[in-house]
Amino acid sequence: MENYNETSTDFILLGLFPPSKIGLFLFILIVLIFLMALIGNLSMILLIFLDTHLHTPMYFLLSQLSLIDLNYISTIVPKMASDFLYGNKSISFIGCGIQSFFFMTFAGAEALLLTSMAYDRYVAICFPLHYPIRMSKRMCVLMITGSWMIGSINSCAHMVYAFRIPYCKSRAISHFFCDVPTMLTLACTDTWVYEYTVFLSTTIFLVFPFTGIACSYGRVLLAVYRMRSAEGRKKAYSTCSTHLTVVTFYYAPFAYTYLCPRSLRSLTEDKVLAVFYTILTPMLNPIIYSLRNKEVMGALTRVIQNIFSVKM
């Protein structure tokens, strides 16, 4: 290992799976979750595309969430699985940069898109008459484009700093992907400036959006409470609770990892929490939105019936 570190500029990802039967079990479990995430998110995208009843701003945004999750998990799991199968845990300096760039781009875009989805529900419930104007097709495109662009710009800013500093310690990254804060523990120089930047970035992409989501849902719950229709209240609670579940699964582990001081958490905790927002969340999102949404289940039934009627 020492010779490798001295002569190579590659990093080594120590990974998530221990070299034992438990590691093999975890590997199989992660691969199954990955396949479920691929099938679930692809199905959600195709379902929203094929069923005209779902051609609304809410489901247009949801299709983009599935697209982000699809790319998000594909950035992490294939490399991790390949490392375990072939025993080659090295990743080139450029490869590490590319993985970090896409990871941070998708992470930032998803955080902002979840905020847009909360705004959509806020307008739909609190200002139903203004909904077609406030959530026009143009507004939806702007929200989605803005999420992708801001996520990319934030990612570029991190990359410019993180991959220009010298790394003179061990090249072994104690993680299963190129997580920049973990990489910086290998740096030769003081990285307090970057750590402050990470804190600021996390505040902008997690704390502010989550505060906005919490405030909007506070208004939504008040409006729902005042509804006279029991059916309307039930439907509103269903769509809002679904989105809040997704937001909690995504924001909570992310915020703890990037806002909590490193001295108060271990590398093992970072890995376990990273599994939540990089692997479990992309798999759970389509399940949560389908099982708890009658419109999605109804659309699935219609599409299946249409497929069988065409075959007949």
N, C-alpha and C positions, 0 to 999 in steps of 0.2 A: 504493500500500500504506500509506503513512504516513497519508493522509487517512482511509482506511478504519479504521485503528487508532484514530484520534482520535475518530471519530464513532460507532463501532459497538462493541457489547459482545459481538459474536459472536467465536468463535475460528476460526482457519483451520488445517485439518489438511493438512500438507504432503504426506502420503501416502507410499505405498510405490513407486509406479510413476513412473519418469522419463518425460518427454514425448518418447519416441523409439520405435523399433521394438522395442527391448528391453522398454520399458514395456508395449507392446501385448502382447508375448509373455507377460510376467509376469501381466498382467491376465487373459488367456485361461487361463493355467495355474491361477491362483487361483480363477477361476470354475469350472473343471472340478473342482478339489479340493473346492470348496464343494458342488457338485452330488453328488459322490461321498460326501461326509460326510452330506448330507441323506438320500440313498438308503440308505447303509449303516446309519445310526443308526435311521432309520424302520423299515428291514427287521428290525433286531435287536429293536426294541421289539415289532413285530407278531409276529415269530417266537416270542418268549418268551411273548407273550399267547396265541397260538393253539395252541402245542404243550404239552400237559399234562406231558410228560416234563421240561420246563424250569421247571416251577412249584416251584422250590426256592429257598432263601434266596440262594444264590450268583447265580442268574440273575435273581432279583428285584432284587438290588443292581445287577447288570449292566444291567438295563433302565433303572434310574434314572441310571446313568452315561451311557447313550446319550441319555436325555432331557436331561441337563445339557449334554452335548456339542452336541446339536442346537440348544439355545438359545444356548449359548456362541458358536458360530461365526456364528449368525444375528445376534448383537449387533454383530459387527464387519464381516463381509464385505459385506453389502448396501449399507451406507453408503459403504464404501471403493470399491465398484464404481460406485455412483452418482456419486461425486465424479469418478472418472476419465472416465466416459462423458459427463457433462454439464459438466465443467469447473468446477463450483461446489464449492469446497473448504470453504466456511464451514459452521459448525455453531453453533447458538444456545447461549447460556450454559446454558439449561435442558436443551436436547438433549444437551449435553456431560455434564451432571450425570446425566441418565437413563442414557446409555450407560455412564458410569463406574460407576454403581450396579449395573447388571445384570452388567457385566463382573466386578466384584469379588465380587458375590454368587455367580455361577456358579463363579468361580475358587476361592473359599473352600469352597463346597459340594463341589466335585470333589475337592479335597485331603482333606477329611474323609471323603468316601465311599470313596476309595481306601484309606484307613486301615481303614474298616469291612470292606472286601472282603479286606484282608490278615488281619484278625481272623477272618473267616469261614473262610478256608483254614487258619489256625492251629488253630482249634477242630476243624474237620473231620478234620485229619490227626493232631493230637496228642491229641485227646479225642473220638474218634468216637462213643463211647457217650453222651457228654453233649451231642452236637451238637443233637439235637432240642429240648433244654431251653435251652441257651445261645443258640441261633439260632432261637428261636421266631418266629412271625409278628409277635408284639407287639414283640420285640426288633428285628426288621428295620425295622418302621415307626418305632420310636423312633430308630434310627440314621439313617434317611433324613430324618425330620422334623428331627432335631437338626442334620444337615448343612446343610439349607436355612435353618433359623432362625439358626444361628450365623453362617453366611455372610452372611445379610441384616443381622444386627446389626453385624457387622464393617464391612460396606459402608456402613451408615448412619453409623457413627462416623467413617469417613474423609470421607464427604460433608459432614458438619456442619462439619468443620474446613476442608477444601479449598475449599469454595465460599462461605466467609465471609471469606476473606482478599482483599485488594485486588490486582488485576492491572494494573500500570501500564506494563509494558514491551510489546514487540511481542506481538500476539495470535496469532502463527504458532506452532503446536505441531508440533515436528519429530517427528511420529509419524503412524501411519495410523488411530489411534483416540485417544480422550480418556484417556490414561494419566496418572493424577494426579501421580506423581512428575515426569514430564516437564512437565506443566502448571506445576508449582511453580517451575520455572526462570524463569517469566515474572512471578513475584510481586514486589511492591515491598518486602515485609518479609522479615526473616530467618525461614527456615522450619526451623531446626534441630530445633525441638520436633516438628514433623510428621515429619521425616526419622527421628528416633528412634522415633516411633510406627510408621512403616513397617517399620523394622528389627525392632521388637518383634512386630508383626503377622505379619511373614514368618517369624519364629522360631516363633511359635505355630502357624501354619498350614502351614509347610513343614518346618522342622527337627525339631520334636517329633514330628509324624506320621511323617516319614521314618525317624527313629530308632526309633520303635515298629514300623514295618514291617520295618526291618532286623533288629531283635531277634526279632520273631515268625518271620521267615523263617529266621533262624539256628536256632531251635528246630525249625522245620518240616524243614529239611534234615537235621538230626540224626535226627529221627524217621523220615524217609524212608530214610536210610542204614541204619537198623536194621530196616527192613521185610524180611521173608523172601520175599515175593511179588515177582517181577521185574515182573509186569504192574502191580501196585500202585505200585511205585516209578516206573515209566514214566509212569503216569497222574498221579501226584502231581507229578513233575518237570514234566510238560507244563502243568498248570494253574498251578503256581507260577511257572514261567519266563514264561508269558504275562502274568501280572499284574505281575511285576517289570519286564518290558519296557515295559509301559504306564506304570508308576510312574516309571521312569527318563526316558522321553521327556517326561513332564510336569514332574517336580520339578527336573531338572537345569537347564534353561534359566531356569525361574522363579527358582530359588534364586540363580543367578549374577547375574541382572538386579537383584534386589531386595536382595541381601545384599552384593554387591561395591560398594565405594565408587565414586561417580560419576566421580571423578578417574581411576580405573583402567579405565574403559570408554568407548567412543564412542557417539554417537547412532545410528550405523549398526549397531553391534553390538546395541544395544537393539532396533532394528527387526527384524533378522534373527532374534534369539532369540525375539522376540514372535511371529514367524510360526510357530515351532515349537509354542508352547503355546496359541496362539489359533486356528490354522488347520490345521496338520499333525496335531496330536494328535487333534482330533475326527474327522478323516478316517481316521487309522490305527487307532484303538481298535477299531471294529467289524471291520476287516480282520484285525487280530491275533487277536481273540477268535474269529473264525469259521474262519480258515484253520488255526489251531493247536488247534482244539477239535473232537474227533470228535463230541461230543454235539450241538453247534450244527449241524455239517454233517449229522448224522443227522436232526435236527429239520427242517432245511431240505428234505431229501429227502422226509420224511414229509408235510410241508405241501404241497409241489409235487405229490406223488402224490395226496393228498386232493383238491386243486383239479382235477386232470385227471380223477380218478374221478367227481367230481360233474358235470363237463361231459359225460362219456361217458354 
